[in-house]
């Protein structure tokens, strides 16, 4: 699958994971190499009825993000974290980021 197909697959997995009415979704995903291992962490929340709640992403959704990370355009460095957002109309955004992600940076402070 190419990047567009993987993004669409991820959106479908996110929608499948949401069991309650929602207006907006936010997902923070980090996959960063450190000391010869990959450190993967994420948060996933939705807003509905005026409250913000966490929800569980499926392993399949996380696998899609890991595969998406491998599908970088040639001559571009691999992103290390992404901020995903989607509103109830279906409009979504993948904001790819580079460098040491915030959760990993926090862990490094204590190493």
C-alpha positions in Angstrom: 0.0 0.0 0.0 1.1 3.6 -0.6 0.9 6.4 1.9 -2.5 7.5 0.9 -3.9 4.0 1.2 -2.3 3.5 4.5 -3.6 6.7 5.9 -7.2 5.8 4.7 -6.8 2.3 6.3 -5.7 4.0 9.6 -8.7 6.3 9.5 -11.0 3.3 9.1 -9.4 1.5 12.1 -9.8 4.6 14.2 -13.5 4.9 13.4 -14.0 1.2 14.2 -12.4 1.7 17.6 -14.8 4.5 18.6 -17.8 3.1 20.5 -19.3 6.3 21.8 -20.6 9.4 20.0 -17.7 11.7 19.2 -16.9 15.1 17.7 -13.1 15.0 17.4 -10.3 12.5 17.7 -6.6 13.1 18.6 -3.8 10.6 18.5 -0.2 11.1 19.4 2.1 8.2 18.2 5.8 7.9 18.7 8.1 5.2 17.2 11.7 6.1 17.8 14.9 4.1 17.7 16.9 4.3 21.0 19.8 2.0 22.1 19.2 -0.4 19.3 15.5 -0.9 20.0 12.3 0.9 18.8 10.3 2.7 21.5 6.7 2.9 20.6 4.1 4.9 22.6 0.8 6.5 21.8 -2.2 8.3 23.3 -5.6 8.3 21.8 -8.5 10.5 22.9 -11.8 11.6 21.6 -14.1 14.5 22.5 -17.8 13.9 22.8 -20.6 15.4 24.8 -18.3 18.0 26.2 -15.8 15.6 27.7 -12.4 14.2 26.5 -11.9 10.5 27.0 -9.2 8.0 26.1 -10.0 5.0 23.8 -7.9 2.0 22.8 -6.5 1.7 19.4 -6.4 -1.8 17.9 -3.2 -3.5 17.3 -4.1 -3.4 13.6 -4.3 0.4 13.7 -0.9 0.6 15.4 0.5 -1.8 12.8 -0.8 0.5 10.1 1.1 3.5 11.7 4.3 1.4 11.8 3.9 0.5 8.2 3.1 4.1 7.3 6.4 5.2 8.9 8.3 2.9 6.5 6.6 4.5 3.5 8.5 7.7 3.5 9.2 9.5 0.2 12.7 8.9 -1.2 15.3 11.4 0.1 13.2 12.2 3.1 14.2 11.2 6.6 11.9 8.9 8.6 9.4 10.7 10.8 9.6 9.7 14.5 6.2 10.8 15.7 2.9 11.9 14.3 0.0 13.9 15.5 -3.3 12.7 14.0 -6.6 14.6 14.3 -10.0 14.1 12.8 -13.3 15.9 13.2 -16.8 14.4 12.9 -17.2 15.5 9.3 -14.3 13.1 8.4 -11.7 15.8 7.8 -8.4 14.5 9.1 -4.8 15.5 9.3 -1.5 13.6 9.8 1.2 16.0 11.1 4.5 14.2 10.8 7.3 15.3 13.1 11.1 14.6 13.3 13.7 14.3 15.9 13.3 13.1 19.5 9.6 12.8 20.3 8.3 14.3 23.6 7.6 11.0 25.5 11.0 9.5 24.6 12.7 12.9 25.5 11.0 12.6 28.9 12.3 9.1 29.4 15.9 10.2 28.4 15.9 12.7 31.2 15.9 9.8 33.7 18.5 7.6 32.0 
